[in-house]
Each structure stands twice: as structure tokens, then as C-alpha cells.
């Protein structure tokens, strides 16, 4: 399949499994940086290939075949991120950028070799789950967004859901890393901001950040 097709089904899968939860052609077009007309044409094309279900003005839904393709691409992407992070100590933005290219050029055979080499990891360096070779995500996600945490509780950072360089640079500079612990010291519900303590530093985050930083209860 072409890179465009793989990116299209991947975008539908990811939008359907995160807080966006909107897979209408217009939203997929925005995510991929293409026109609405191009997204609609692609949706019709992929419906003919039995990769998704298309109805005018309705959200796009992947078929089993389409979901399997999306998970296969995602598996390769996240395995490359884990490999690049471990081997070259590249930043979170750098590994994402490079994996966007590598995911389309990787055979299933090589993906399995990378997974074996890494010890078959369950998560990538962003905290995103890595599907197994059968296209299954075997982990259970119990994380919540930082905006939904409670004051006075400690949490472990479990996921950084972004591909923005400035966001990752900020996280790196402030110790906001997958697996690190934080203390939520204050929730400013009216202003939609969260104050946290990490590494003896106090940081105030707005909802643009707290909605894409996910954590698990430390206790």
C-alpha cells in the first residue's frame, strides 16, 4: 500500500482512540494537511478496497482489514521510536520525526527483529502502547489526563500525547518524562490550570499541556 493510504488509515485509528474522537473526513484532512475534497476522495477509494466504511457526512470507521493495517503501521512506528531512543538517545521529537519515514519502509520481518532486540517492549518512549505482531494491544490503559488529577496526590507520567517539538522541548527541560513522578499541588479549575511539583521545581501548566500529559496513580 502507498504511504498516503497507510497515513490515512493510521489517522482514522488514532483519532478514534484519543480525546479527539472525530473521524469525519474534514477532521482527518486537517490532521494530514490535505484538502477536504482530497480526504473525501481517499475515503471513497479506501471504502472500495474494504479498508473503511464511508457514508456522506458521517464519521469514517475502519473495517477489520483497515484497523489491522493501521495497527501494523503504528507498531512499526513505535518500535522505531523505541529503537532510536535507546540506541542514539535521540529526543522525543526526533524519534517521532524519523519514525514517520521509517514506518513505511519496514517489513514485518524487520519489525519483529527490532522488537526481539528491544526485548518486546509494551510501550514506546512517549508511553504509547506498542501492538504485538498480531496487531493486538495487550496492555490496559488506566491513565488519566493531568487536568483530571487530584490535588495533593502523587502520580507517574505514563504518556505524552503529542508530536509537537516545542512541547517535547519543554518536557525535556522540566523533567516531564515517561516514568517520572510528579506531585499535583494545586488545581485551578476556573482558569483550567494545574500546578505540579517535580524535581523540587514548581511548574504551572495550562490545559493545552494538561490535556495531553497522562498519568497513573502512584499508590
N, C-alpha and C positions, 0 to 999 in steps of 0.2 A: 504493500500500500504506500501511497505517497505521503510525504511529510505533512502536507496540508490536511489530508484525511486523518492521520494519526493525531495531529494537534486539535482537530475539530472534535473528535470523539473524547479526547482527553479533557478538553474544556467543558464539555457537557457533563462528564462524570464528576469533575472537580466542583463545578457549580452546583451540582445536585447533591453533593455531600459536604457542603460547608454552609456558612451562615448566609451566603448569597441566595442559594436555593432558588435560582431563577434561570431556567434553561430555554427561554424563548429566544428565537433567532437573533433578535436585536441585542440581547444581552451577551450572547455568545460572540456576536460581531464586535461588540465593544471590547470584550476580553481579548480577542485575537487581533484587533486593529484592522478589521476589514469592514466593507460596507454592509448594510442590512440586506441589500439585494444579493450580494455575494454569499452571505450566510444562508439566505433562503434557498439559493440555487444549490449550495453544497448540501443542505438538509434534504432536498428532494433527491439529489444524486445518491446520497447515502441511504435514504429510505429504499431506493430501488435495489441497493446492494444488501438489504436486510440488516443494516447496522443500526438503524434507529427508526422510530415511528414519527411520522410527520403529519400534522394537521394544521391547516392555516390558522394563524393567530394563537396557536396553542404551544405550550412548552414542549420542548423536544425530549423524548425519552429513548434511551438506548435499548436495543434488544439485547438478549443474552450474548449474541455474537459481538455486538458493538461494545458491551461492557467488558467482555473478555479482552478485546483489542485494547481498550483504554487502560485496563489494569496491567497488561503486558508492557505497554509503553511507560506507564508510571513506575513499574517495577525496575525497568532498566534505568530510568532517570534517577531514582532514589539510590539504586546500587552504585551508580557512578558518583553520586554526591558523597556517599559513604566512603568510596574508594579514594576519591580526590582529597577529601578532608583528612583521611588517615595517612595517605601516602605523601602528600605535598603540603599539608597543613594550610590549605587554601581557605579563604574566608567564605562565609555562608553565601554571600552574593556571588563570588567567583565560582563556587561549585555548582550553583544553580544555573548560572550563565553557560558554563561549559557542558553541563548535563543536557541542556536543551538541544544541543547539537548532537551529542554522542548517543542519546537515546534512540535516534532514528537509524543509526549506523551499526547497531549492536545486534548480533544474532542471539537467539535463545541459548545456544551453546555457550557463548562468551558470557552472557548474563549469569548463567549457572556457575561458571568458573569463578567469576568475580564474587558471587555470593559465598561459594565454598571457601575462597581465600579469606574473606572477611569473617568467617565463622557463622554464616547465615544470619545476619543481623535482622532484628524485627523492626528497627526504626532507623531513619536516616539522621544526619546531624541536626536537622531542623525539628526532629521529633515526629516527623510524618511516618506512618506505618509503611513498611515495605511488603507488598504482596509476595506470596511464595510462588514457586514455579508453576503451580496450578492456577494462578490468578486469584488466590484467596488471601484475604486479610484475616489473620488468625488472632490478632490482639483485640482486646476490648477497650474502647476509649471511654474513660471515666473522667476525663479532664473537663474543666470549665474555664471560661474566659476570665481574665483578671478583673474585668469590670463586674463580675458576679461573685467575687470573693468577699469574705467577711473580715471586718476589722479585728486586729489582734491575733490573727491566725497565721501560721507559717505554711508555706506551700513550696512545691518543687516545680520548676519550669519544665513543662512537658512538650510544648510545641510552639514554634514561632511561625505563624501562618502568613508569610509574605514572600515576595520576590523583589522587594524594593531595596536598593543599595543603601540609601540614607537610613532606613530602618535598621538594617543589619549593622551598619557602621555605628549607629547609636547603641545598639545592643552590645556590640563588642567593647565599646568604650566604657560601658557601665556594668559589665559583668552579667548581662542578661543572656545567659547561655543555657541551652538544654541540659537539664540535670542539676542546675544550681538552685539553691534555696533562697527564698525571699520571705520577708515579714510584711504583711499588709498593715500599715499603721493608721490609715485613715481613708474612708470612702466619702468623697464629696458628691453625693447623689444629685444635688441640684445642678452642679456645674459639670457633672459627668467626668470626674477626675478621680484618680486613685493615687494615694501616696504609699510608697513602699520603702523598705529599708533592705539594702543588700551590700554586703562587704563593708559595713559601718558607714555607708553613704545613704542619704535620703534622696529619693527621686519622686517627682510628681509627674504623673503621666495622664494625658488626655485620652478620650475614648478611641481616637484613631489608633492608639497603641494598645490600650487595654482590651480592645475587641479582637485583637489578633495575637495576643500573648495568652497561651493556655497553660494552666497549672493543674497539679493534683495536690490533694491534701497531704501534708507531710505526716500526719498522725495515722 
